[in-house]
Amino acid sequence: MRALWSGDVAFGLVSVPVKLYSATRDHDVSLHQVHDADGGRIRYERRCEVCEKTIDYEDIDKAYADGEDTIVLRDEEIEALPADREHEIEVVQFVPDDQIDPLSLEKSYFLEPASRSPKAYVLLRRTLESTSRTAVVQFALRSKTRLGVLRVRGNTIVLQAMRWADEVREADFEATKKPPRISAKELEMAEALVEQYSEDFEPEKYVDEYQEQLRTLIEEKIEKGEALDTEATFGSPDEDEEDGGNVVDLMEALKRSVDSRRGNGSGNTKSAGTSSARKTGGSTSSTKKSGGKASATKKSDAKKSDAKKSDGKKSAASKKKTSGKSGTRGDSAGKKPQKRERKAS
């Protein structure tokens, strides 16, 4: 597991260094949206309604709209808020366990002792166990101040985030205001039925049948040969950039970089790797600009570079220019170091 946060639990004058880990995970099968006619991937653009351009993440701010006016909040203004900088889980009170409404509980986190000696951590854990109390805490996580409780699970202290009081609704149903009359015999029979179903809870006995059936369906379709080629139907990240989608696949970019360096050989590894890195950086910066201007600037730079090369490289540049129109930017950037190595050999 990877720690999401590190700080201290402030317990009076005692400070307990801890690391915070997510205690739960989602087991749902990840699905994409595709076109029913050809299986092509459906993508969404971050398009500005004023200039009608596709906007990069780093150029997006947050805003609050009250119906008539919109107030834009800059990133630096939000980051300046002091509450988000506190790396401290402050214990504000201890309350009886039954006073915590389960309806207000949210995501759970494991707290791991982060100091050389776990003595302070164990002291807090044993205090919670012996007093049958729940520690109510306040902390900041992911740009939000939160309310939470500390509980003990085995030998581990668990932090459970809570909703604020004004976030929990009150149930107001007419049918429950005037309940019907329940006879003693009906109540007795209902209690007898409960007794027949009473046993210790074993969560391992229960499985998500829908997810299991979904995985079985996917495996059966693969065995029948109904799988589509992902690159052909979803498109490569570079094709999406040409279309203005600005969809970046980090794993694909890393894979191409590794493959490119492996194909360069030992002689020109350094120079070719540097050239490839510069071109990758140029492609990234051009993606952030508006599509037409960035494409024109890149082609102009490519022409200047070709003019400086020798006559022997002109035919290779011509082939590269042709492939650039039909292929992707990532492919052309990956082929340049290989052609340079071929010339050196």
C-alpha positions in Angstrom: 0.0 0.0 0.0 1.1 3.6 -0.7 0.7 6.2 2.1 -1.7 9.0 1.2 -0.7 11.3 4.0 1.7 11.6 6.8 1.5 13.7 10.0 0.7 13.5 13.7 -2.2 12.6 15.9 -2.3 15.3 18.6 -3.5 13.6 21.8 -3.3 16.3 24.5 0.5 16.9 24.8 1.2 13.6 23.2 2.1 13.6 19.5 1.8 10.3 17.6 3.5 10.3 14.2 1.4 8.3 11.7 1.0 7.4 8.1 -2.4 7.2 6.5 -3.5 4.5 4.1 -6.8 3.8 2.4 -8.5 0.9 4.2 -10.9 0.0 1.3 -10.8 -0.5 -2.4 -13.3 -0.9 -5.3 -13.5 -4.3 -6.9 -15.9 -3.2 -9.8 -14.8 -4.0 -13.3 -13.8 -0.9 -15.1 -15.8 -0.3 -18.2 -15.5 2.3 -21.0 -18.2 3.9 -23.3 -17.9 2.9 -27.0 -19.9 3.5 -30.2 -22.4 0.7 -30.6 -21.8 0.6 -34.4 -18.1 0.1 -34.6 -16.8 -0.2 -31.0 -14.9 3.1 -31.1 -14.0 4.7 -27.8 -16.1 7.7 -26.7 -14.1 10.5 -25.3 -15.1 13.8 -23.8 -13.3 17.1 -24.3 -12.8 19.9 -21.8 -14.2 22.6 -24.2 -14.5 26.2 -23.2 -18.0 27.6 -24.1 -16.6 31.1 -24.7 -13.6 30.5 -27.1 -14.7 27.0 -28.1 -11.2 25.6 -27.7 -10.2 22.4 -25.9 -8.5 23.4 -22.6 -5.6 21.7 -20.9 -6.0 20.8 -17.2 -3.3 23.3 -16.1 -5.4 26.1 -17.6 -8.6 25.2 -15.7 -9.7 27.1 -12.6 -12.6 26.5 -10.2 -15.6 28.8 -10.0 -18.7 29.3 -7.8 -22.0 30.3 -9.5 -24.9 31.7 -7.4 -27.4 31.8 -10.2 -26.6 35.3 -11.4 -22.8 35.8 -11.0 -19.8 33.5 -11.3 -16.9 33.9 -9.0 -13.6 32.5 -10.3 -11.2 31.0 -7.7 -7.6 30.8 -8.8 -5.5 27.8 -7.8 -3.1 30.1 -5.9 -6.0 31.6 -3.9 -7.3 28.1 -2.9 -3.8 26.9 -2.1 -3.3 29.9 0.2 -6.1 28.8 2.5 -4.3 27.7 5.8 -6.5 24.8 6.7 -5.2 22.6 4.0 -1.6 22.9 5.2 -2.1 21.3 8.6 -0.7 17.8 8.8 -2.3 17.0 12.1 -5.1 14.8 13.3 -6.4 16.7 16.3 -8.3 14.8 19.0 -11.0 17.2 20.2 -13.0 15.0 22.5 -13.8 11.4 23.6 -17.4 10.2 23.4 -19.3 7.0 24.1 -19.2 4.6 21.2 -23.0 4.5 20.8 -23.2 8.2 20.2 -21.6 8.0 16.8 -24.4 7.7 14.2 -23.3 5.2 11.5 -25.1 7.3 8.9 -22.5 10.0 9.3 -19.5 7.7 8.7 -17.7 7.8 5.4 -14.4 6.4 4.0 -12.0 4.6 6.4 -8.2 4.8 6.6 -5.5 2.8 8.4 -3.1 4.7 10.6 0.4 3.2 10.8 2.9 4.3 13.5 5.7 6.3 11.8 8.1 6.8 14.6 11.0 4.5 15.6 9.2 3.6 18.8 5.4 2.8 18.5 4.9 3.4 22.3 2.8 6.5 21.8 0.7 4.7 19.2 0.1 1.7 21.4 -0.8 4.0 24.3 -3.5 5.7 22.3 -4.8 2.4 21.0 -5.0 0.8 24.5 -6.7 4.0 25.8 -9.4 3.7 23.2 -9.9 0.0 24.0 -10.0 0.3 27.8 -12.3 3.3 28.0 -14.8 2.1 25.4 -14.7 5.6 24.0 -14.4 6.9 20.4 -12.0 9.8 19.7 -13.5 12.6 17.7 -10.9 14.3 15.5 -10.5 17.1 13.0 -8.0 16.9 10.1 -7.4 18.2 6.6 -7.1 15.9 3.6 -7.1 16.7 -0.1 -7.9 20.4 0.2 -10.8 19.8 2.7 -11.1 20.1 6.4 -12.9 17.0 7.8 -14.4 15.6 10.9 -13.6 12.0 11.8 -13.4 9.4 14.6 -10.6 7.1 15.7 -11.5 3.4 16.3 -9.5 0.3 17.0 -9.5 -2.7 14.6 -7.3 -5.5 15.8 -3.9 -3.9 16.5 -4.5 -1.0 14.2 -6.1 2.4 14.8 -8.6 3.3 12.1 -9.6 6.8 11.1 -13.1 7.1 9.7 -14.1 10.3 8.0 -17.5 11.7 9.0 -20.0 14.0 7.4 -20.6 17.4 9.0 -23.9 17.7 10.9 -25.6 19.8 8.2 -24.8 17.1 5.6 -27.0 14.5 7.2 -30.6 14.7 6.3 -33.6 14.1 8.6 -36.1 11.5 7.5 -39.6 13.1 7.2 -42.2 10.5 5.9 -45.9 10.8 6.5 -46.2 7.0 6.7 -44.0 6.8 9.8 -45.7 9.6 11.7 -48.8 7.6 12.3 -47.7 3.9 12.5 -50.3 1.2 12.3 -51.2 -1.0 15.3 -49.0 -4.1 15.7 -50.4 -6.9 17.8 -48.4 -8.8 20.3 -48.8 -12.0 18.3 -47.4 -10.4 15.1 -44.5 -9.1 17.0 -43.8 -12.4 18.6 -43.8 -14.2 15.3 -41.5 -11.6 13.8 -39.0 -12.1 16.7 -39.1 -15.8 16.2 -38.2 -15.4 12.5 -35.3 -13.2 13.5 -34.1 -15.8 15.9 -34.1 -18.4 13.1 -31.8 -16.2 11.0 -29.5 -15.2 13.9 -25.8 -16.1 13.6 -22.4 -14.6 13.6 -21.6 -12.3 10.7 -19.1 -13.7 8.2 -18.6 -11.2 5.4 -16.5 -13.7 3.4 -19.7 -15.7 2.8 -21.2 -13.0 0.6 -20.0 -12.2 -2.9 -20.9 -9.5 -5.5 -22.8 -11.8 -7.9 -23.2 -9.0 -10.5 -19.4 -8.4 -10.8 -18.7 -12.2 -10.9 -21.3 -12.6 -13.7 -19.9 -9.6 -15.6 -16.3 -11.1 -15.4 -17.7 -14.4 -16.7 -19.4 -12.7 -19.6 -16.2 -10.9 -20.6 -14.2 -14.2 -20.5 -16.8 -16.0 -22.6 -16.8 -13.3 -25.2 -13.0 -13.4 -25.4 -13.1 -17.2 -25.8 -15.6 -16.8 -28.7 -13.3 -14.4 -30.5 -15.5 -11.4 -30.0 -12.7 -9.1 -28.8 -11.8 -6.0 -30.8 -8.3 -4.6 -31.4 -7.9 -1.9 -28.7 -5.6 0.3 -30.8 -7.9 0.1 -33.8 -11.1 1.0 -32.0 -9.9 3.2 -29.1 -7.2 5.0 -31.1 -3.7 5.9 -29.8 -3.1 8.8 -27.5 -1.3 10.7 -30.3 -4.2 10.4 -32.7 -6.4 11.9 -30.0 -4.1 14.8 -29.7 -4.2 15.5 -33.4 -8.0 15.5 -33.2 -7.9 17.9 -30.3 -8.9 15.4 -27.7 -5.8 16.1 -25.4 -6.0 12.6 -24.0 -2.6 11.6 -22.6 -1.8 7.9 -21.8 1.1 8.0 -19.5 1.9 4.3 -19.6 1.9 4.4 -23.4 4.3 7.4 -23.5 6.7 5.7 -21.0 6.6 2.4 -23.0 7.5 4.2 -26.3 10.3 6.1 -24.5 11.8 2.8 -23.2 11.4 1.1 -26.6 13.0 4.0 -28.3 16.1 4.0 -26.0 16.5 0.2 -26.4 16.4 0.5 -30.2 19.1 3.2 -30.2 22.0 0.8 -29.4 25.1 1.6 -27.3 26.8 4.0 -29.7 24.2 6.8 -29.9 22.2 6.1 -26.8 22.9 9.4 -25.1 22.5 11.7 -28.1 19.5 9.9 -29.5 17.8 9.8 -26.1 18.4 13.5 -25.6 17.0 14.3 -29.1 13.9 12.1 -28.4 13.4 13.8 -25.0 13.5 17.3 -26.6 11.0 16.3 -29.3 8.7 14.8 -26.7 8.9 18.0 -24.7 8.1 20.0 -27.8 5.1 17.8 -28.6 3.8 18.3 -25.0 4.1 22.1 -25.1 2.5 22.3 -28.5 -0.4 20.3 -27.3 -1.1 22.9 -24.6 -1.5 25.6 -27.3 -4.4 25.9 -29.7 -4.5 23.1 -32.2 -4.0 25.1 -35.5 -1.1 27.3 -34.3 0.8 24.6 -32.6 0.6 22.3 -35.6 1.8 25.1 -37.9 4.7 26.0 -35.6 5.9 22.4 -35.3 5.9 21.9 -39.1 7.8 25.2 -39.6 10.5 24.0 -37.1 10.7 20.6 -38.9 11.3 22.4 -42.2 14.1 24.5 -40.7 15.7 21.4 -39.3 15.5 19.5 -42.6 17.2 22.5 -44.4 20.2 22.2 -42.2 20.7 18.4 -42.9 22.9 17.0 -45.7 21.5 15.8 -49.1 21.7 12.2 -47.9 19.1 12.9 -45.2 16.6 14.7 -47.4 15.0 11.5 -48.7 14.7 10.2 -45.1 13.1 13.6 -44.1 10.7 13.3 -47.0 9.6 9.8 -45.9 9.2 11.0 -42.4 7.0 13.9 -43.5 4.8 11.5 -45.4 4.4 9.2 -42.5 3.7 12.2 -40.2 0.5 12.9 -42.2 -0.9 9.4 -41.9 0.6 8.3 -38.5 0.9 9.9 -35.1 3.3 12.3 -33.5 4.5 9.7 -31.1 5.5 7.4 -33.9 7.5 10.0 -35.8 9.3 11.0 -32.6 10.2 7.4 -31.9 11.6 6.8 -35.4 14.1 9.7 -35.5 16.7 8.2 -33.2 16.6 4.9 -35.2 17.4 6.7 -38.5 20.2 8.6 -36.9 21.7 5.3 -35.6 21.4 3.7 -39.1 23.5 6.5 -40.5 26.2 6.2 -37.9 26.5 2.4 -38.6 
